[in-house]
């Protein structure tokens, strides 16, 4: 899945994009969890819609994680 040797062989641009991809994955995951778990959120959104939006963000985060960790055969 993650090989430190291939990470060292990447160019600085590829390493930056890899780290940026991991940061964005983390942002989407945390945002989805916040939407689901924070009960007294200042945004007025009904509970089922908050759960649906949070679940959608978590699924999107999983898709992004899969794309970041997939080895490129370039």
C-alpha positions as CSV (number, residue, x, y, z in Angstrom):
1,X,0.0,0.0,0.0
2,X,2.5,2.6,1.1
3,X,6.2,2.0,0.4
4,X,8.7,4.4,1.8
5,X,11.2,3.7,-1.0
6,X,8.9,4.8,-3.7
7,X,7.9,7.9,-1.6
8,X,11.6,8.9,-1.5
9,X,11.9,8.4,-5.3
10,X,9.1,10.8,-6.1
11,X,9.8,14.3,-7.3
12,X,9.1,17.2,-4.9
13,X,6.0,18.0,-6.9
14,X,4.6,14.5,-6.6
15,X,5.4,14.4,-2.8
16,X,3.7,17.7,-2.3
17,X,0.6,16.5,-4.2
18,X,0.6,13.3,-2.2
19,X,0.7,15.1,1.1
20,X,-1.9,17.6,-0.1
21,X,-4.1,14.7,-1.0
22,X,-3.7,13.2,2.5
23,X,-4.5,16.6,4.1
24,X,-7.7,16.9,2.0
25,X,-8.7,13.4,2.9
26,X,-8.4,14.3,6.5
27,X,-10.3,17.5,6.1
28,X,-13.3,15.7,4.4
29,X,-13.2,12.9,7.0
30,X,-13.2,15.3,10.0
31,X,-15.9,17.5,8.4
32,X,-18.2,14.5,7.8
33,X,-17.7,13.3,11.4
34,X,-18.3,16.8,12.8
35,X,-21.6,17.0,10.8
36,X,-22.7,13.7,12.2
37,X,-21.6,13.9,15.8
38,X,-22.0,17.6,16.7
39,X,-25.5,17.9,18.1
40,X,-25.8,21.7,18.8
41,X,-24.3,22.8,15.5
42,X,-24.9,26.5,14.7
43,X,-26.0,25.6,11.2
44,X,-29.8,24.9,11.1
45,X,-30.0,21.6,9.3
46,X,-32.4,18.7,10.2
47,X,-30.8,15.6,11.7
48,X,-31.4,13.2,8.8
49,X,-29.9,15.7,6.3
50,X,-26.9,16.3,8.5
51,X,-26.3,12.5,8.8
52,X,-26.7,12.1,5.0
53,X,-24.4,14.9,4.2
54,X,-21.8,13.7,6.8
55,X,-22.0,10.1,5.4
56,X,-21.6,11.5,1.8
57,X,-18.5,13.4,2.9
58,X,-17.0,10.3,4.6
59,X,-17.6,8.2,1.4
60,X,-16.0,11.0,-0.7
61,X,-13.0,11.0,1.7
62,X,-12.7,7.2,1.3
63,X,-12.7,7.6,-2.5
64,X,-10.0,10.3,-2.3
65,X,-7.9,8.1,0.0
66,X,-8.2,5.2,-2.4
67,X,-7.1,7.5,-5.3
68,X,-4.1,8.9,-3.3
69,X,-2.9,5.5,-2.2
70,X,-3.3,3.8,-5.5
71,X,0.1,3.2,-7.1
72,X,0.5,5.0,-10.4
73,X,2.0,3.0,-13.3
74,X,3.4,5.9,-15.1
